[in-house]
Amino acid sequence: MKKGRVTIPTDESYVEGTKKIAALWGADAVRDCDGTKLPANARDLAEKVYETYFVTRGDVAWANSHPEELQHFFLMSERKTATGTELKVYPTEGYYAEQVKPDYSAESLRYWQVYDRTAGKEHAQWSVDKKEGCVLVENAKPYHEYTLAFLAHNVWDSTQMYNYITNGWNTDKHSPYDPRYPKTAEHIKESLKNWLQTHPQINVVRFTTFLYHFFLVFNENGKEKIVDWFGYNASVSPRALDDFAAEYGYKLTAEDFVDEGYYNSPHRVPKKRFLDYMDFTMRYVAKTVKELVEIVHGCGREAMMFLGDSWIGTEPYGKYFENIGLDAVVGSVGGGVTVRMLSDMPGLKYVEGRMLPYFFPDTFFEGNEENAVAELEKNWMTARRAMMRSTIDRIGFGGYLSLAAKFPKFVKRAGEICEEFRVIYEGVKGKKPYNSVKAAVLNGWGKLRSWQCFMTAHELWYQQAYSYQGILESLSGLPVEVSFINFDDVKAGALDSFDALINAGDAYTAWSGGENWLDEEVQEKVRAFVARGGGLIGVGEPTACAKNGRFFQLADVLGVDEEKGLSLNTDKYNVQETKGHFILENMPEPDYGEDKKNIYALAGAQVLKIRYSSRYQRNVNVGEVKVAVNDFGKGRSFYITGLPYSFENARLLYRALLWVCRKEEYVEKMFSTEPSVDCHYYAESGQYALVNNTRSEKETIFFDSAGNARKQKLQPMEICWIQEE
């Protein structure tokens, strides 16, 4: 067995056990875990020693002695309906009192805002009763709904609070402090210098993370209330707002942050004022973090960022990230999407994926070993698909190693996976896999959200999003070169670089694009792209924004539109399925996930799948189209109502991409006929890799680059490397 590229957790109470598992897994790095301490002789355990470092939390004495410099967030009160001309609104109602503390200081109150939600405008007549802890809305309109947007101190770090509640911690509670304030700005630099001097055994500083936590607020019962892994609301402060106004020449308001209660979630089409604030924050965070990284480098250590907790402002696909000078990023791996999110990051020496499951008591308890192994294998198989296209450099685990050590089957299987990862790395790293199609995913965020579309809380499952996130999961392991572009990119001519364009999402979300589709230039550019031979893939409600008699603004290109109950007086006759189309050849009925209703086909489009009600009696105005294709000029389009990830849906998407790009011949080149077996080709080494993504034996027909075919049998989860003849 080879050694290296694996990181394991350890603590001062499990030194001998760490040595044994490090040897079994070939680990060359150890790390601490939240709530534990590294052993004094950690350098004897591994070549690399990571230790968690908190920039803006952890110094309880500093936080307690500088309460005015604690971090803030903008929050919105519960909605309240006035029954008379006066109304009391209690800011903290519905929030966790140990986390949320309204800031009643004069500099903060300048930014508080009461809104008449019924009228859709600010209500200026209100006062604060600090003693009662409420805001009195005066001259209210009876039976109008009101909200208060207020600045509050974040007096308990969200991640520590989560661990405190989940894992039963009993340590000092961390209050995050804000380096926008000069005293704290100097303190965080001096603290890092002192920490480096007193921790000589640490050669990798694992920043968890930097300045501002993503937006995570808890309700009165200590459960998550608002979760936004991309949220900037915890980066705000009176100082930041004043500095922004001085630089940009206009003032932001509380409403710019609470955003009618949507809080500028990534699912919202981003507004210019919020994008300005994001850019303002990213520049400040990048500048500050660069100073911290330079301090680390000055002591001869590496600086690593954990892509998880306080990463706001250091987004890896942002404009300023590469200027920071980080050595590495580590992030949690939920599947192929998060692997690609890590592996495609620019400007780093290496990236590391933290595999699942965590070694926590919620998984590693007596009698649960089989489930722990199953979770490990599921995580590995989904991640491995993406690694074959763009590998990360290291893998690792988190939690308490002593818990995992009690499960011998788990320890054995994890060791095998560590070894297989090293084999993949040697076979893939630096060798660009062959891609048959160059595709762009078009949405309101573009490059900034590369591989992050449809996410709310990292890669957690959401009923309204999985039918779309499956597109990215499929793409993460397909022979497709993927880029992410926004509507400004379209207008700047970006489509000239691609074979196909993908637009997916619910209407009016950032992912579909909302009012961006009313831009004449956008419509012109996309139509021209398809007309001259490009391909368009639409999923869900692509190009959707009701205007000018259309819901799908590019219905003429897609060949379908959505009936909103407004055009029932116009008969629809295109209701017959076309059989035997290339895209669905030998394919089962697709899984549409949450699906879309009331899609109908325009004249000239080909309906590939349609679902009828048991009540229909005519061959007009009936059925709901599920899959359709259309010719437009020299180009083609493909539409489907939803595409959650499965082997079959990934294969369907690939066939659709080949068809819209007129590259159908690639189903007999560098291809496996079995959907659960991926085929990858690396021209530089002349190697093919056939990957069985199941726990059962599979047989497939394998086509090489010349189209030669042969049968190939693969064992469960096997990777079969084939040298080109």
C-alpha positions in Angstrom: 0.0 0.0 0.0 1.2 3.5 -0.8 1.0 6.4 1.6 -0.1 10.0 1.4 -2.9 12.3 0.3 -5.1 11.4 3.3 -5.9 13.4 6.4 -7.4 11.9 9.6 -8.6 13.5 12.8 -6.9 12.9 16.1 -6.9 14.2 19.7 -4.7 14.0 22.8 -6.6 11.0 24.2 -6.2 8.8 21.2 -2.5 8.8 20.2 -1.8 5.1 19.9 -5.0 4.4 18.1 -4.2 7.2 15.6 -0.9 5.6 14.8 -2.5 2.3 13.9 -5.2 3.8 11.7 -2.7 6.2 10.0 -0.7 3.1 9.1 -3.8 1.2 7.8 -5.1 4.2 5.7 -1.7 5.5 4.6 -2.5 8.9 6.2 0.2 11.6 6.0 -1.7 14.3 7.8 -3.6 14.7 11.1 -6.0 17.4 12.1 -8.0 18.4 15.2 -11.7 18.4 15.3 -14.0 21.0 17.0 -14.0 20.4 20.7 -10.8 18.4 20.8 -7.1 19.2 21.2 -4.1 17.8 19.3 -1.6 15.7 21.1 1.6 17.3 22.1 3.6 15.0 19.8 1.4 15.4 16.7 4.4 15.8 14.5 5.4 12.2 15.4 2.1 11.0 14.0 2.2 12.6 10.5 4.2 14.8 8.1 1.4 17.4 8.0 -0.3 18.7 11.1 -3.4 20.8 10.6 -5.0 22.8 13.4 -8.2 24.8 13.3 -7.8 28.5 13.7 -10.6 30.9 14.3 -9.9 34.5 13.2 -13.0 36.2 14.7 -14.1 33.9 17.5 -12.6 31.9 20.3 -11.1 34.8 22.3 -13.8 35.0 24.9 -12.1 37.6 27.0 -11.7 39.9 24.0 -15.4 39.5 23.0 -16.6 40.1 26.6 -14.4 43.3 27.0 -15.4 44.7 23.6 -19.2 44.1 23.2 -19.5 47.1 21.0 -17.3 45.4 18.4 -19.3 42.2 18.1 -20.6 41.2 14.7 -24.1 42.2 13.5 -26.7 40.9 11.2 -29.9 42.4 9.7 -33.0 40.5 10.7 -36.6 40.9 10.0 -39.3 40.6 12.7 -42.3 38.4 12.5 -45.0 39.9 10.3 -47.7 41.6 12.4 -51.1 42.9 11.4 -52.4 46.1 12.9 -55.9 46.1 14.2 -55.7 49.7 15.3 -53.5 52.8 14.8 -50.8 51.5 17.1 -48.9 48.2 16.9 -46.1 46.8 19.1 -43.4 44.7 17.3 -40.9 42.7 19.4 -37.7 42.2 17.4 -36.5 39.0 19.1 -39.8 37.2 18.8 -39.2 33.9 17.0 -35.4 34.2 17.4 -33.0 32.4 19.8 -32.3 34.8 22.7 -28.8 33.4 23.3 -27.9 34.3 19.7 -29.8 37.4 18.8 -29.4 40.6 20.8 -30.9 43.8 19.2 -28.4 46.6 19.1 -30.1 49.7 20.4 -27.1 52.0 20.1 -27.6 55.3 18.3 -25.3 54.3 15.4 -27.3 51.1 14.8 -30.8 52.6 15.2 -30.1 54.9 12.2 -30.4 51.8 10.0 -33.6 50.2 11.6 -36.6 50.3 9.3 -40.3 49.6 9.7 -42.1 48.5 6.5 -45.8 48.5 5.7 -45.9 45.3 3.8 -49.4 45.8 2.6 -48.6 49.1 1.0 -45.1 48.0 0.0 -43.3 51.0 1.4 -41.4 52.3 4.5 -43.4 53.5 7.5 -41.4 56.3 9.2 -43.5 56.8 12.4 -42.2 54.5 15.1 -40.2 54.6 18.3 -38.2 52.2 20.5 -39.2 51.1 24.0 -35.9 49.6 25.2 -37.3 48.7 28.6 -40.0 46.6 27.1 -37.8 45.5 24.2 -40.2 46.5 21.5 -40.9 49.0 18.7 -44.1 51.0 18.8 -45.5 51.6 15.3 -47.5 54.8 15.4 -50.2 55.9 13.0 -50.5 52.4 11.6 -53.2 51.6 9.1 -55.6 49.0 10.5 -55.4 45.6 8.9 -52.1 46.4 7.2 -49.2 44.0 7.8 -46.0 45.5 9.2 -42.4 44.3 9.8 -39.4 45.7 11.5 -35.9 45.2 10.0 -33.3 45.7 12.7 -29.6 45.3 13.4 -28.7 42.8 16.1 -25.5 41.6 17.6 -24.7 38.0 16.8 -23.7 37.0 20.3 -23.2 33.3 19.7 -21.3 31.9 16.7 -23.7 29.8 14.6 -21.5 26.8 14.1 -20.4 26.5 17.7 -24.0 26.9 18.7 -25.0 24.0 16.4 -22.3 21.8 17.8 -23.1 22.8 21.3 -26.7 21.7 20.8 -26.0 18.6 18.7 -23.0 17.2 20.5 -23.8 18.4 24.1 -20.8 20.6 24.5 -20.2 22.5 27.7 -17.5 25.0 26.9 -17.3 28.8 26.7 -19.7 30.2 24.2 -18.0 32.1 21.3 -19.2 35.6 20.3 -17.8 36.6 16.9 -16.1 40.0 16.8 -15.9 42.3 13.8 -12.6 43.4 12.2 -14.3 46.4 10.6 -13.6 48.0 13.9 -10.0 49.1 14.3 -9.3 47.6 17.7 -10.5 44.2 16.6 -8.7 44.5 13.2 -5.4 44.9 15.0 -6.3 42.2 17.6 -6.8 39.5 15.0 -3.4 40.1 13.5 -1.6 40.1 16.8 -3.5 37.1 18.0 -2.4 35.1 14.9 1.2 36.0 15.3 1.2 34.9 19.0 -0.6 31.7 18.1 2.0 30.8 15.5 4.7 31.3 18.0 3.1 29.1 20.6 2.1 26.3 18.1 5.4 25.4 16.5 4.3 21.8 15.6 1.5 23.1 13.3 2.6 23.4 9.7 -0.9 23.9 8.1 -3.1 26.6 9.6 -6.7 25.5 8.9 -8.7 28.7 8.9 -12.3 27.8 9.9 -12.8 30.1 8.3 -12.1 33.8 8.1 -14.2 36.9 9.0 -17.9 36.4 8.5 -20.1 33.4 9.0 -22.7 32.5 6.3 -26.2 33.5 7.3 -27.5 30.9 9.9 -29.9 32.0 12.5 -31.8 29.9 15.0 -35.4 30.1 16.2 -36.7 30.4 19.8 -36.4 26.6 20.2 -32.8 26.5 19.2 -33.5 25.0 15.7 -32.4 26.5 12.4 -34.7 29.3 11.3 -32.8 30.9 8.3 -30.1 29.0 6.5 -28.2 30.5 3.5 -24.8 29.1 2.8 -24.2 32.1 0.5 -25.8 34.8 2.7 -24.0 38.1 3.5 -26.3 39.3 6.2 -23.8 38.5 9.0 -21.2 40.7 7.4 -23.0 43.9 7.9 -22.5 46.6 10.6 -23.0 50.3 11.0 -19.4 50.8 10.2 -19.6 48.8 7.0 -22.7 50.6 5.9 -21.1 54.0 6.5 -18.0 53.0 4.6 -20.1 51.7 1.7 -22.0 55.0 1.4 -18.8 57.0 1.4 -17.3 54.8 -1.4 -20.4 54.3 -3.6 -22.2 57.6 -3.1 -25.5 56.1 -2.0 -26.8 54.5 1.2 -28.0 51.0 1.7 -31.1 50.4 3.8 -32.3 47.6 6.0 -34.7 46.6 3.2 -31.7 46.0 0.9 -30.7 43.2 3.2 -34.0 41.7 4.5 -35.3 41.8 1.0 -39.1 41.4 1.8 -38.0 38.4 4.0 -36.1 36.6 1.2 -32.8 37.9 2.5 -31.2 37.9 -1.0 -31.0 34.1 -1.1 -29.1 32.7 -4.0 -32.4 31.6 -5.5 -33.3 35.3 -5.9 -32.3 37.1 -9.1 -29.6 39.4 -7.6 -30.2 43.1 -7.4 -27.6 45.7 -8.3 -27.5 47.2 -4.8 -26.9 43.8 -3.2 -24.3 42.9 -5.8 -22.5 46.2 -5.0 -22.5 45.3 -1.3 -21.1 41.8 -2.1 -18.3 43.2 -4.2 -17.6 45.8 -1.4 -17.4 43.0 1.2 -15.4 40.7 -1.0 -12.7 43.3 -1.6 -12.5 44.1 2.1 -12.4 40.5 3.2 -9.8 39.5 0.5 -7.5 42.4 1.6 -7.8 41.5 5.3 -7.3 37.8 4.7 -4.3 38.4 2.5 -2.6 40.1 5.4 -3.3 37.1 7.6 -2.1 34.6 5.0 1.1 36.7 4.6 1.6 36.4 8.4 1.3 32.6 8.2 3.7 32.4 5.2 6.1 34.6 7.1 6.4 31.9 9.7 7.0 29.2 7.1 3.5 27.6 7.4 0.8 26.8 4.9 -2.6 28.6 4.9 -5.7 26.5 4.3 -9.3 27.6 4.1 -12.2 25.4 5.2 -15.0 26.1 2.7 -17.8 25.9 5.2 -18.3 28.3 8.1 -17.0 31.8 7.8 -16.2 31.8 4.1 -18.3 34.8 3.1 -16.2 37.2 1.1 -13.6 34.5 0.2 -15.8 32.8 -2.4 -13.4 30.8 -4.6 -15.0 31.8 -7.9 -15.1 35.5 -7.0 -12.9 38.1 -8.6 -10.5 38.6 -5.7 -9.9 35.0 -4.4 -6.7 34.3 -6.3 -5.1 37.5 -4.9 -5.4 36.2 -1.3 -2.5 33.7 -1.8 -4.0 30.7 0.0 -2.2 27.4 -0.3 -5.2 25.1 -0.1 -8.9 24.8 0.4 -10.7 21.9 2.2 -14.4 21.3 1.9 -17.0 18.8 2.7 -17.9 16.3 -0.1 -21.6 15.6 -0.5 -21.3 14.2 -4.0 -20.0 14.9 -7.4 -21.2 18.5 -7.4 -19.1 19.4 -4.4 -16.1 17.5 -5.7 -16.1 19.7 -8.8 -16.8 22.8 -6.8 -13.5 22.0 -5.0 -11.4 20.5 -7.8 -12.1 23.3 -10.4 -11.0 26.1 -8.0 -8.3 28.3 -9.4 -5.0 29.5 -8.0 -4.3 26.8 -5.3 -1.5 24.4 -4.6 -4.0 21.7 -3.6 -7.6 21.0 -2.6 -8.9 18.5 -0.1 -12.3 16.8 0.2 -13.6 15.8 3.6 -15.6 12.6 3.1 -18.7 11.4 4.8 -19.8 10.2 7.3 -18.4 12.4 10.1 -17.2 10.3 13.0 -19.9 11.6 15.3 -22.2 9.8 17.7 -25.2 10.3 15.4 -23.7 7.7 13.1 -21.1 5.8 15.1 -23.2 4.1 17.8 -23.5 0.5 18.8 -25.3 -1.6 16.2 -24.9 0.9 13.3 -21.7 -0.3 11.6 -23.4 -1.6 8.5 -25.2 1.8 8.0 -21.9 3.6 8.5 -20.2 1.5 5.9 -23.1 2.0 3.5 -23.0 5.8 3.9 -19.2 5.7 3.3 -19.6 3.7 0.1 -22.4 5.9 -1.2 -20.5 9.0 -0.6 -17.4 7.6 -2.2 -19.2 6.3 -5.3 -20.9 9.7 -6.0 -17.7 11.6 -5.4 -15.6 9.2 -7.4 -17.6 9.9 -10.6 -16.5 13.5 -10.5 -12.9 12.8 -9.5 -12.5 10.8 -12.7 -13.1 14.1 -14.6 -11.4 16.6 -12.3 -9.7 15.1 -9.2 -9.1 16.7 -5.9 -5.6 16.3 -4.4 -6.4 14.9 -1.0 -9.2 13.3 0.9 -9.8 13.3 4.7 -12.3 12.7 7.5 -13.6 14.6 10.4 -14.9 13.8 13.8 -13.7 11.6 16.6 -11.4 8.8 15.3 -11.9 6.8 18.5 -15.6 6.3 17.5 -14.8 5.0 14.0 -12.1 2.7 15.4 -14.8 0.7 17.1 -16.1 -0.4 13.7 -13.6 -2.8 12.2 -15.5 -3.2 8.9 -15.6 0.6 8.5 -11.9 0.9 9.2 -11.1 -1.7 6.6 -13.3 -0.3 3.9 -12.1 3.3 4.5 -8.5 2.0 4.1 -9.4 0.5 0.8 -11.0 3.7 -0.4 -7.9 5.7 0.6 -5.8 3.4 -1.5 -8.2 3.6 -4.5 -8.2 7.4 -4.3 -4.4 7.4 -4.6 -4.7 5.2 -7.7 -7.3 7.6 -9.2 -5.1 10.5 -8.5 -2.1 9.0 -10.2 -4.2 8.0 -13.2 -6.1 11.3 -13.6 -4.2 14.3 -12.2 -2.8 16.5 -14.9 -4.4 14.5 -17.6 -7.4 16.3 -19.2 -10.2 13.8 -19.9 -11.7 13.9 -23.3 -14.9 16.0 -23.6 -17.3 15.6 -26.5 -19.3 18.7 -25.7 -18.6 22.2 -24.4 -21.6 23.4 -22.5 -22.5 26.6 -20.5 -24.9 26.7 -17.7 -26.7 30.1 -17.9 -28.2 31.7 -14.8 -28.3 35.0 -12.9 -25.0 34.4 -11.0 -22.7 32.9 -13.6 -19.1 32.1 -12.7 -19.5 33.2 -9.1 -21.7 30.2 -8.4 -19.8 27.6 -10.3 -21.1 24.2 -9.2 -23.1 25.9 -6.5 -26.4 26.3 -8.4 -29.7 25.3 -6.6 -27.9 25.0 -3.2 -29.4 26.5 -0.1 -27.3 24.8 2.7 -24.3 23.3 1.0 -25.4 20.1 -0.8 -28.4 19.3 1.4 -31.5 17.9 -0.2 -34.4 20.2 -0.9 -37.6 19.1 -2.5 -37.9 22.1 -4.7 -34.3 21.9 -5.9 -33.2 18.3 -6.4 -34.9 18.0 -9.8 -32.5 20.7 -11.0 -29.4 19.9 -8.9 -29.5 16.5 -10.6 -28.4 18.2 -13.8 -25.1 19.4 -12.1 -24.6 16.0 -10.5 -25.0 14.4 -13.9 -22.6 16.8 -15.5 -20.0 16.4 -12.8 -19.1 12.9 -14.1 -20.0 13.3 -17.8 -17.5 13.8 -20.7 -18.7 17.5 -21.0 -16.6 20.6 -20.4 -18.8 22.8 -18.2 -18.7 26.5 -17.6 -21.1 28.9 -15.8 -22.1 32.2 -17.3 -24.6 35.0 -16.6 -26.7 37.2 -18.8 -24.1 39.9 -19.0 -21.7 37.3 -20.4 -24.3 36.4 -23.0 -24.5 40.0 -24.2 -20.7 40.2 -24.2 -20.6 37.4 -26.8 -19.7 34.4 -24.5 -22.0 32.0 -26.4 -19.4 31.9 -29.3 -17.3 29.6 -27.1 -19.8 26.8 -26.6 -21.6 24.0 -28.3 -24.6 24.0 -26.0 -26.4 26.2 -23.5 -28.3 24.9 -20.4 -31.0 26.9 -18.7 -32.9 25.3 -15.8 -34.9 26.3 -12.8 -38.3 27.5 -11.6 -39.7 30.7 -13.1 -38.4 33.9 -11.6 -35.5 32.3 -9.7 -31.9 33.3 -10.4 -31.4 29.9 -12.0 -34.0 30.3 -14.7 -33.3 34.0 -14.9 -36.5 35.9 -14.3 -36.7 39.3 -15.9 -33.3 38.9 -17.5 -35.2 37.1 -20.2 -37.1 40.3 -21.1 -33.9 41.9 -22.3 -34.1 42.0 -26.1 -30.4 41.6 -26.5 -30.3 38.4 -24.5 -33.2 37.0 -26.5 -31.4 38.0 -29.8 -28.1 36.5 -28.8 -29.5 33.1 -27.7 -31.8 32.8 -30.7 -28.9 33.6 -33.0 -26.7 31.1 -31.2 -29.2 28.3 -31.7 -30.1 29.4 -35.3 -26.5 29.1 -36.4 -26.1 25.5 -35.0 -25.9 25.7 -31.2 -27.9 23.5 -28.8 -30.3 24.6 -26.1 -31.2 22.4 -23.1 -34.2 23.6 -21.0 -35.3 22.0 -17.8 -38.3 23.0 -15.6 -39.3 26.6 -16.5 -36.4 27.8 -18.7 -36.5 31.4 -20.1 -39.7 31.9 -18.1 -41.1 35.4 -17.4 -44.6 36.3 -18.4 -44.7 39.1 -21.0 -45.8 39.7 -24.5 -48.1 36.7 -24.7 -45.4 34.2 -23.7 -44.4 32.5 -20.4 -41.3 30.9 -21.9 -39.8 33.8 -23.7 -37.9 31.5 -26.0 -40.8 29.1 -26.6 -40.2 29.4 -30.3 -36.7 27.9 -29.8 -37.7 25.3 -27.2 -40.9 24.3 -29.0 -42.9 24.3 -25.7 -44.6 26.8 -23.4 -46.4 26.6 -20.2 -50.2 27.1 -20.0 -51.0 29.5 -17.2 -54.8 29.3 -17.6 -54.9 32.4 -19.8 -54.8 31.0 -23.3 -57.3 28.1 -23.0 -59.2 29.7 -25.9 -56.4 28.8 -28.2 -56.5 25.1 -29.3 -53.3 23.0 -29.0 -53.2 20.0 -31.4 -49.6 18.8 -30.9 -50.3 16.0 -28.5 -49.0 12.8 -30.1 -45.7 11.2 -29.0 -42.9 10.6 -31.5 -41.4 7.1 -31.0 -37.9 5.9 -31.5 -36.0 9.2 -31.1 -32.3 9.1 -30.6 -32.4 10.7 -27.1 -34.7 8.1 -25.6 -33.5 5.1 -27.6 -33.4 2.0 -25.3 -34.0 4.3 -22.3 -36.6 3.7 -19.6 -39.3 6.3 -18.7 -37.3 9.3 -17.3 -37.6 10.3 -13.6 -39.0 13.9 -13.8 -38.6 14.5 -10.0 -41.0 17.2 -8.8 -42.0 17.7 -12.4 -43.9 20.6 -14.1 -47.6 20.6 -15.1 -49.3 22.2 -18.1 -46.5 22.2 -20.5 -47.7 22.1 -24.1 -45.9 21.7 -27.5 -46.0 24.3 -30.2 -46.7 23.3 -33.8 -43.6 21.8 -35.3 -42.0 20.5 -32.1 -41.6 16.8 -31.5 -43.3 15.4 -28.4 -41.2 12.6 -27.0 -43.1 12.0 -23.8 -46.6 13.2 -22.8 -48.8 12.3 -19.9 -52.6 12.2 -20.3 -55.4 12.5 -17.7 -57.7 9.5 -17.4 -60.5 11.9 -18.1 -59.4 13.2 -21.5 -61.8 12.5 -24.4 -60.5 14.5 -27.3 -57.2 14.8 -29.2 -56.9 18.5 -28.7 -56.1 20.6 -25.6 -55.0 17.4 -23.7 -52.0 16.0 -22.1 -48.9 17.4 -20.3 -45.7 17.4 -22.3 -42.8 15.9 -20.3 -40.1 15.7 -23.0 -39.9 17.5 -26.3 -37.3 18.5 -29.0 -37.3 21.2 -31.6 -35.3 22.4 -34.6 -34.6 26.1 -34.8 -32.6 27.2 -37.8 -29.5 25.0 -37.9 -29.7 24.3 -34.2 -31.7 22.1 -31.9 -33.4 22.3 -28.5 -34.3 19.7 -25.9 -36.8 20.2 -23.1 -37.7 18.1 -20.0 -39.8 19.0 -17.0 -37.2 17.8 -14.3 -34.0 15.8 -14.2 -33.0 14.6 -10.7 -29.8 12.6 -10.7 -29.8 8.9 -11.5 -27.6 6.8 -13.8 -30.4 6.8 -16.4 -31.1 10.5 -16.2 -27.4 11.3 -16.5 -27.3 9.1 -19.6 -30.4 10.8 -21.0 -28.8 14.3 -20.5 -25.7 13.2 -22.3 -27.7 11.8 -25.2 -29.6 15.1 -25.3 -26.4 17.1 -25.4 -25.1 15.0 -28.2 -28.3 15.3 -30.2 -28.7 19.1 -29.8 -25.0 19.5 -30.8 -25.4 17.1 -33.8 -22.7 14.8 -32.3 -24.8 11.6 -32.1 -21.8 9.5 -33.3 -20.2 9.8 -29.9 -22.6 7.1 -28.5 -20.1 4.8 -30.2 -16.9 6.5 -29.2 -15.3 6.5 -25.8 -18.6 5.2 -24.5 -20.2 2.5 -22.3 -23.6 1.2 -23.2 -24.5 0.4 -19.5 -25.7 3.7 -17.8 -24.2 2.8 -14.5 -20.7 2.3 -16.0 -18.9 5.6 -16.9 -16.3 5.7 -19.6 -13.4 8.2 -19.4 -10.6 8.7 -21.9 -7.2 10.3 -21.2 -5.4 11.0 -24.5 -2.2 12.0 -22.9 -1.7 8.6 -21.3 -3.7 6.7 -23.9 -5.8 5.2 -21.1 -9.5 4.5 -20.8 -11.2 4.1 -17.4 -14.4 2.1 -17.1 -16.1 2.8 -13.7 -18.7 0.6 -12.2 -20.8 2.9 -10.0 -22.8 0.1 -8.3 -22.3 -2.7 -5.7 -23.1 -5.4 -8.2 -21.4 -7.0 -11.2 -22.0 -5.2 -14.5 -21.4 -6.1 -18.2 -21.2 -3.4 -20.8 -20.3 -2.8 -24.4 -17.2 -0.5 -24.5 -16.4 1.6 -27.5 -12.9 3.1 -27.9 -12.0 6.3 -29.7 -12.0 4.6 -33.1 -15.5 3.1 -32.5 -14.2 -0.4 -31.9 -16.5 -2.4 -29.6 -16.0 -5.1 -27.1 -17.8 -6.6 -24.1 -16.4 -5.8 -20.7 -17.4 -7.3 -17.4 -16.7 -5.3 -14.2 -16.8 -6.4 -10.6 -18.8 -4.4 -8.0 -17.4 -0.8 -7.7 -14.5 -1.7 -10.0 -12.4 0.8 -12.0 -11.1 -1.0 -15.1 -8.1 0.8 -16.7 -7.6 -0.1 -20.3 -4.5 0.9 -22.3 -5.2 2.1 -25.8 -3.8 -0.2 -28.5 
